[in-house]
Amino acid sequence: MSSRLFKYLRFLCVCLLVSMGSDSYAVKNYFEISASEMKMLPNFCKTGIKGVPQKERIWMNHLCPGLNALNHAKLNFSNQRSKKYALEDAERHFTYTLGHIKNKKYRSFAFLKRGEVYSANGDRVAALADYNQALTLAPKNIAVHLALIDTYIKLGDIDAARRIINQGLKIKPNSKSLLRRKKKVN
C-alpha cells in the first residue's frame, strides 16, 4: 500500500511541475552574470569601482546583479512571471545598495535604476520620488531629467514635464532627447 501511495504522490508532483511551466522552478540567480550579460552592464561592473574605499564597496555586490535583473525584465516580453521576478529581485538589490552606499554618484545611479523598476511596475509615484532623489544628488545628469520628464508625461503633468525639460536644456542646450520631448509637450 505504501508503494502505491508513493507512486500516486510522485505522479501528482510531476503533474504539478508540468502544469506550473518550466520557468516556475528554474529561477534565475542574478548574482551569476554570464559573459553576454556582462556586456550589457556598465564598465564598473567589469572593472570594479575606483575612488571608493574598499570597506564601502559592499553594495557593489548588489548593484550589478540588480542591473542584470533589470536588464532581464526589460528584455522579457513574453513571460510575465519571469519579468515580475526579475523586477522584484532588481528592487531588492537596489534597495540594499541604497541602504549601504555613501558615494553620491553611485547613489544617484541606484536611485535612477530603482525608479526604473518602480516605473516598470507601474508605480509612478515611487518612481518620481526616486528620480527626484537622483536629481538632487546629480542635478546635471540628463538621464535623470529624461526619466522624470517621461514619468510626468505618463502621469499627464505636462507643466512639470516642461519645467524639467527647461532645467535640462539649461544644462545641455543641444540635447536631441530633450529637444524631442520639448516638441512633444508643446
SVG drawing of the C-alpha trace seen along z (x, -y; Angstrom):
<svg xmlns="http://www.w3.org/2000/svg" viewBox="-3 -77 43 79">
<polyline fill="none" stroke="black" stroke-width="0.4" points="0.0,0.0 2.8,-2.5 4.3,-1.8 1.0,-2.6 0.8,-5.9 4.3,-6.8 3.6,-6.3 0.4,-8.4 2.3,-11.2 5.1,-11.1 2.5,-11.3 0.9,-14.3 4.3,-16.1 5.1,-15.5 1.7,-16.8 2.1,-19.9 5.6,-20.7 4.4,-20.3 1.3,-22.4 3.3,-25.2 5.5,-25.6 9.2,-25.1 10.2,-28.7 8.5,-28.5 11.0,-26.2 14.1,-27.3 14.7,-30.7 17.5,-32.9 20.2,-33.8 21.2,-37.4 24.5,-37.1 25.6,-34.7 26.4,-37.1 27.3,-35.5 29.8,-37.0 27.0,-38.1 25.1,-39.7 28.3,-41.4 28.5,-43.2 25.2,-44.9 26.4,-46.2 28.4,-49.4 32.1,-49.2 32.3,-49.4 30.7,-46.0 33.6,-44.6 36.5,-46.6 35.3,-47.4 34.8,-50.9 37.7,-53.2 37.9,-56.0 35.7,-54.4 37.3,-52.8 37.2,-49.0 35.2,-48.9 32.4,-51.0 32.2,-48.7 29.9,-46.0 27.0,-47.5 28.8,-46.8 27.9,-43.1 24.2,-44.1 24.3,-47.0 25.5,-44.9 23.1,-41.9 20.3,-44.5 21.2,-45.9 21.4,-42.4 17.9,-41.7 16.6,-45.0 18.0,-44.2 16.3,-40.8 13.0,-42.4 13.3,-44.9 14.2,-42.2 11.5,-39.8 8.4,-40.4 6.7,-37.0 6.8,-35.7 5.2,-38.0 6.1,-35.7 9.8,-35.9 9.6,-39.6 7.9,-40.1 10.5,-38.1 13.3,-40.0 11.8,-43.3 11.3,-42.2 14.9,-41.0 16.2,-44.2 14.2,-46.3 15.7,-44.2 19.2,-44.7 18.8,-48.5 17.2,-48.9 20.1,-47.1 22.6,-49.2 20.8,-52.4 21.0,-51.3 24.8,-51.0 26.1,-53.4 27.6,-56.8 29.1,-57.8 26.8,-60.5 27.5,-59.5 26.6,-55.8 23.8,-56.6 22.2,-58.8 22.6,-56.0 21.0,-53.5 18.0,-55.8 17.6,-56.2 17.7,-52.5 15.3,-51.7 13.0,-54.4 13.1,-52.5 12.0,-49.4 9.1,-51.2 8.1,-52.7 8.2,-49.3 5.9,-48.0 3.5,-50.9 4.3,-52.7 5.0,-56.1 4.7,-57.9 7.5,-55.8 9.4,-56.3 9.1,-60.1 10.3,-60.0 13.5,-58.1 14.0,-60.2 13.8,-63.3 16.3,-61.9 18.6,-61.1 18.2,-64.6 19.0,-66.1 22.3,-64.1 23.2,-64.7 21.4,-67.8 23.3,-67.8 22.5,-64.2 20.4,-64.4 19.3,-60.7 17.6,-61.6 15.9,-64.6 14.6,-62.3 13.2,-59.8 11.4,-62.5 10.0,-64.0 8.8,-60.7 7.1,-59.9 5.4,-63.3 4.2,-62.9 2.7,-59.4 1.0,-61.0 -0.4,-63.8 1.5,-66.5 2.7,-68.4 3.6,-71.6 6.0,-69.6 7.5,-67.9 8.1,-71.3 9.7,-72.6 12.2,-69.6 12.8,-70.0 13.7,-73.6 16.0,-72.8 17.7,-70.1 18.1,-72.5 19.9,-75.0 22.5,-72.2 22.6,-70.8 21.0,-73.1 21.6,-70.9 20.4,-67.7 18.4,-65.9 16.5,-63.8 15.4,-67.0 14.5,-68.8 12.4,-65.9 10.5,-65.9 10.1,-69.7 8.5,-69.3 6.2,-66.5 4.8,-68.6 4.3,-71.8"/>
</svg>
